[in-house]
Amino acid sequence: MTQLLTPGDGREGPATATGAAATPVQTEPPGHVFVALDTSPRGLTAADAVARRGRYGPNELPRARSRGLWRQLAAQFTDLFAVVLLVSSAITFLAYALQPSRDVGTFRLAVAILGVVLLNASIGFAQEYSAERTAQSLQAMVPHTCRVLRDGERQDLPAHELVPGDVVVLEAGDAVSADCRLVEAHEVSVNNAALTGESDAVGRTGEPVAAGPLLEARNCVFMGTDVVAGSAKAVVFATGAATEFGRIFRLAAAAPRQKTPLQLQVSSMARRVAGVALAIRAALFAVRVPTGRPFVEAFVFALGVMVALVPEGLPATLSVSLAIGVRRMARRHALVKKLLAVEALGSTTVVCTDKTGTLTQAEMTITHVWAGGASHPVSGVGYAPVGEVADAAPVRELLRVAALCCNARLVPPADAGSLPRSGREGWRVLGDSTEGALLVVAEKGGIDPAAEEARAPRVAEYPFDSVRKLMSTVHGATDGDSYRAHVKGAPQELLAHCTDIDWKGERRPLTDELRADVIATNDALASQGLRVLAVGWRPVSSPHPTQDGAESGLTLLGLVGMLDPPRAEVSDAVDACRRAGIRIVMVTGDHPLTAEAVARRVGIVRQAAPTVVTGASLDAMNDHALDGLLAEPAELLLCRVSPEHKMRVVTALQRRGEVVAVTGDGANDAPALKHADIGVAMGASGTDVARESAVMVLLDDSFASIATAVRLGRSVYQNIRKFLIYLFSHNIAELVPILAATFAGFPLVPITAVQILAIDLGSDVLPALALGAEPPEPDVMDRPPRSRRDRLFSASVMGRILFLGGIQALGVCAVFFWHIHASGIPYSHFTEDDAVYREAITMVQAGIVVSQFFNALAVRTDRQSVFRIGLLSNPWLLAAGCFGIVLMAAISYLPVLRAVFNTAPLAAADWAVLAGFGVLLLAAEESRKWWLRRHRSGNGRGGVRCE
């Protein structure tokens, strides 16, 4: 095998020779490249591909070395809160060692603090380990593929199967999967920003260039770059770590992960709470020292209370909640690539959606062919070439030209012979769905696209772009002495390039009357919801005419109208978005009548006269006029628009303070996808560039998955607030009795630091995690979007924490002082070993645990009654609450635990009283929700409808 020297880093690889006569790959003519890389224009054989993969390995970048399990576990102890707890535990152990009497309670407190550290480290370690596995599995759900010639057949293969010598087919929107030398190039330009930092697209050629730095070779494309325009064939000469991108990737693989704004907000909040806990510790220490308590004892107690009040498990609980949301979205066909997207989804106010594939099924079926003033209905649906074109003879030339002007390929079922001829299962299209429909209708009309391609081979191509909305190919004529340019595209644009028309087999000048007839036919088809394409041709004298030469002076052959049925689930999703106060703006390149017909079918348009704006009208608007248009509440359809128009609309909406989600599938959609608050790419039909630019990928391409993701995104944010309310409300119940006893002059504490830590370990962490997995509330999509300025600790959240925490605090204070006063013993006579005191502090601890069980039920909903969603609908929460109660019972009844916590057995009547307080808490919260529902309903506030 002859190898070529690639002037990169000097290493020897699949494109490198060891001899002195080695030649740079970019200097070879296209024909010599095949020979040099031991391949052919038909690509490698299957056997060669297997052998080369064994030699060079998979086409994958080196993975960053993940930390070992022990290092991941050790990292959990370097968190700020873990350090605070470890220091606190060490100080407590030191205090125990310095105490003359070696109080065993101090030792127990130190062990309990250490137990909190270990528990949270275990949760954090488990979450990080699970997150890594989840990320790997989710990335596998959207595999990167490439088009390859193997044994002369065009195939879609996973990118990691590429090997040196493979012949790849590149089109606009493709991500380049390996370093390749171009051998054919049709108006190709690529974006090399990932390698060079230059954002402007640069042209590429298939011709040889002078030797020099490889990255400057205009006939090479590289892994990690994007094809912006055109089409090409190229031969792979480097894969995986041997590529230029692989070299750079190794330098950047160890870059640190960035926290999302939500994580930073929670971390900042937790630090502030820790500061408040330190202040409370200092205050309690200052209050208890003058009462005559030993200095070390007072310090240790204050330290224990401070540790108990620190929300040390909050970051881990937050991460678990976000990860659960990501997994739920993935199960609903929405792959979220960044946790930030989960946060932003809950506040989405506008969705700019395209039509084809998102609102519709993206399985085009041509139903009408129009030529020479006559319509020819087409039977059959889907991609199976089953059906016929009525009176096909007059339109066969139109069908032949349209089929030749396609890059897609129709793929039959794997075992077509075993299927009934009428069945369409398994038929699919490699490439554009519109071109697939053209190939199908050609076969229905008696045309064999493969045979026609052999008779009139393609010699040049001008790919479709969103500006001129045309695609042209040049073919050798059947007589072999001339060439023909075949053109297809949007009817308005193609008509502007036509001078003649094929009218019933005769070539006539395209008069104004005939032009008006064509336009009327186009409008009639579009008003039925059909997407319409025009087809034309012209003779050319050269195999490589200029683009203008190929696309001017055309003869119009006719029109084809194709139907893309709306997805069945979209109407319900659109209705859900309306109820949720989310405005839907259709942004499409289709004809306004087609767009309106589809929009009415799925419910985006309900008014008699929606606002329809074309790309030409947008060009005529300044920013002030565009802002005024978007400020109007009318239903809005943007038609015949380009990706540049989409980007401008997104920017204008964001100027108005909207949180914008944008769908896109093409390479030119990448700027809008990146600029949007939520960029949503199509997983099935989208280009690699679009998927890389977006933060969310729809695995099924359906608009319904966007609505589902918004619903789940809202629930994630709600769940975070739920466990914040749950955690901080019980802190009030722990702190208030201590303050009350201190100011009432009671010499002992109503609840010890070890008891508080037991509550944290047994009754807080697991229910908080279960609340993070709470399913969405039934009315979550009946509420207006959350403001992006809304904080986690809003006034309503703080009010709810004080309300629930205050009720718990009153309950436990009542049971404590009732026990103390019922005994008739003066305050000064109580000691830690007194049976009444031990019963009282046991009642306080059990009261908090039981009330937290009912509190967890209460915070499950914001406004809806918990009985509406069902008390049993979150079994994990019930199990976590029951675990806390069982643990509390063990602390009360088991002698070994009674000795540790200084508790006493509770009577059945005591448990009944505590359960009664829990029921009162739930009843009070249900009453608050009822008043809130009635108040908001009476004032007409609720879900904002986008009418």
HELIX and SHEET records of a PDB file:
HELIX    1   1 VAL A   25  THR A   27  5                                   3    
HELIX    2   2 PRO A   30  ALA A   36  1                                   7    
HELIX    3   3 ALA A   46  TYR A   56  1                                  11    
HELIX    4   4 LEU A   69  ALA A   75  1                                   7    
HELIX    5   5 GLN A   76  THR A   78  5                                   3    
HELIX    6   6 LEU A   80  LEU A   98  1                                  19    
HELIX    7   7 VAL A  104  GLN A  139  1                                  36    
HELIX    8   8 ALA A  159  GLU A  161  5                                   3    
HELIX    9   9 ALA A  193  THR A  196  1                                   4    
HELIX   10  10 LEU A  214  GLU A  216  5                                   3    
HELIX   11  11 GLY A  240  ALA A  242  5                                   3    
HELIX   12  12 GLU A  244  ALA A  252  1                                   9    
HELIX   13  13 PRO A  261  ARG A  288  1                                  28    
HELIX   14  14 VAL A  289  THR A  291  5                                   3    
HELIX   15  15 PHE A  295  LEU A  309  1                                  15    
HELIX   16  16 LEU A  314  ARG A  331  1                                  18    
HELIX   17  17 LEU A  339  LEU A  345  1                                   7    
HELIX   18  18 ALA A  393  VAL A  395  5                                   3    
HELIX   19  19 ARG A  396  LEU A  404  1                                   9    
HELIX   20  20 ALA A  416  SER A  418  5                                   3    
HELIX   21  21 SER A  433  LYS A  444  1                                  12    
HELIX   22  22 PRO A  449  ARG A  455  1                                   7    
HELIX   23  23 PRO A  491  LEU A  495  1                                   5    
HELIX   24  24 ASP A  512  SER A  527  1                                  16    
HELIX   25  25 GLN A  547  ALA A  550  1                                   4    
HELIX   26  26 VAL A  570  ARG A  579  1                                  10    
HELIX   27  27 PRO A  592  VAL A  602  1                                  11    
HELIX   28  28 GLY A  615  ALA A  620  1                                   6    
HELIX   29  29 ASP A  623  ALA A  631  1                                   9    
HELIX   30  30 PRO A  643  ARG A  655  1                                  13    
HELIX   31  31 ALA A  667  ASP A  669  5                                   3    
HELIX   32  32 ALA A  670  HIS A  675  1                                   6    
HELIX   33  33 ASP A  688  SER A  693  1                                   6    
HELIX   34  34 PHE A  703  ALA A  744  1                                  42    
HELIX   35  35 ALA A  753  ILE A  759  1                                   7    
HELIX   36  36 ASP A  760  ASP A  764  3                                   5    
HELIX   37  37 VAL A  765  GLY A  772  1                                   8    
HELIX   38  38 VAL A  780  ASP A  782  5                                   3    
HELIX   39  39 ALA A  795  SER A  823  1                                  29    
HELIX   40  40 TYR A  827  HIS A  829  5                                   3    
HELIX   41  41 ALA A  835  ALA A  858  1                                  24    
HELIX   42  42 VAL A  866  ILE A  869  1                                   4    
HELIX   43  43 PRO A  875  TYR A  893  1                                  19    
HELIX   44  44 PRO A  895  PHE A  901  1                                   7    
HELIX   45  45 ALA A  908  GLY A  938  1                                  31    
SHEET    1   A 6 GLU A 153  PRO A 158  0                                        
SHEET    2   A 6 THR A 145  ARG A 150 -1                                        
SHEET    3   A 6 VAL A 167  GLU A 171 -1                                        
SHEET    4   A 6 ASP A 226  ALA A 238 -1                                        
SHEET    5   A 6 ASP A 179  ASN A 191 -1                                        
SHEET    6   A 6 VAL A 202  ARG A 204 -1                                        
SHEET    1   B 6 GLU A 153  PRO A 158  0                                        
SHEET    2   B 6 THR A 145  ARG A 150 -1                                        
SHEET    3   B 6 VAL A 167  GLU A 171 -1                                        
SHEET    4   B 6 ASP A 226  ALA A 238 -1                                        
SHEET    5   B 6 ASP A 179  ASN A 191 -1                                        
SHEET    6   B 6 CYS A 220  VAL A 221 -1                                        
SHEET    1   C 8 ALA A 334  VAL A 336  0                                        
SHEET    2   C 8 MET A 696  LEU A 698 -1                                        
SHEET    3   C 8 ILE A 678  MET A 682  1                                        
SHEET    4   C 8 VAL A 660  GLY A 664  1                                        
SHEET    5   C 8 VAL A 350  THR A 353  1                                        
SHEET    6   C 8 ARG A 583  VAL A 587  1                                        
SHEET    7   C 8 LEU A 636  CYS A 639  1                                        
SHEET    8   C 8 THR A 611  THR A 614  1                                        
SHEET    1   D 5 ALA A 374  PRO A 377  0                                        
SHEET    2   D 5 THR A 365  ALA A 371 -1                                        
SHEET    3   D 5 LEU A 554  LEU A 563 -1                                        
SHEET    4   D 5 CYS A 498  TRP A 503  1                                        
SHEET    5   D 5 GLU A 506  PRO A 509 -1                                        
SHEET    1   E 7 ALA A 374  PRO A 377  0                                        
SHEET    2   E 7 THR A 365  ALA A 371 -1                                        
SHEET    3   E 7 LEU A 554  LEU A 563 -1                                        
SHEET    4   E 7 ARG A 531  VAL A 540 -1                                        
SHEET    5   E 7 TYR A 483  GLY A 489 -1                                        
SHEET    6   E 7 LEU A 470  GLY A 476 -1                                        
SHEET    7   E 7 ARG A 458  TYR A 462 -1                                        
SHEET    1   F 2 ARG A 409  VAL A 411  0                                        
SHEET    2   F 2 ARG A 428  LEU A 430 -1                                        
END                                                                             
